Amino acid sequence: MGRGFTLGTVFIMAALTASMVVLPLVLPPLPPPPLALLFFPVGIMAALMLLAFSPSQASGNVVVYSS
């Protein structure tokens, strides 16, 4: 088991948390991305779903031992 968080890691996590809270309030809002970029994660998810539910071709590679 680990010893837990050191002082350095707690400081880094606190600094990241503070920057995630403060930076959106300070920086100006960004313009929306182009429509093609919005469909990019949807395409990745569709490809992963297709790969997950497509039948595998591993039936010839399966070895079964019997004793």
N, C-alpha and C positions, 0 to 999 in steps of 0.2 A: 504494500500500500504506500501511497505517497504521503509526504509530510503535510500536504495542504498548500495553500497559497503563500508565497513569500511576499515580502513588502514591495518588491519591485513589480511583481505581477499584479498586485492589488492597485498600485499606483498607475500602471499602464491601463488596466481595465477602467479605473475611475476617470482617467484622462480621455479615453475613447468614449465613455458614456457622456462626459461633459461636452465633448466636441459634437456628438450626435444630437445633443439637446440645444446647444448654442448656435451652431452653424446654420441650421435652417432658419433661425430667426434673424441672422445677420445677412446672409447672402440673398441676392435678389432671386425671385422665382425664375425657373428655367422655362423656355418655351416647350410645348409638347413635341415629342419625337415624331418623325414621319410615320405614316401609316404602315409602311412596309416593316419598320422596326418593331412595331407593336405585334405583328403576327409572327415574328421570329421565335419567341418562346412557345407560342401555340404550335408551330411547326415542329419544334424539338419534342414537345410533349406528344404530338401525334406520332412521330417516328418512334419514340420509346414505347408507346402503347402498341404500335404495329409489331415491333420486335418482341414485346412481352407476350402477345397473344398469338403470334404466328407459330405454326408447328415447327419443332426443331428437326434437324436432319441427323441427330446423334444416335439414331436407332442402330446403325451399323457399327458404332464405336462402343456399344455397351457390352461388357463382358460379365457373365454371371458364373460364379463358381458354386459348385454343389459338393457337399462333403459326404 
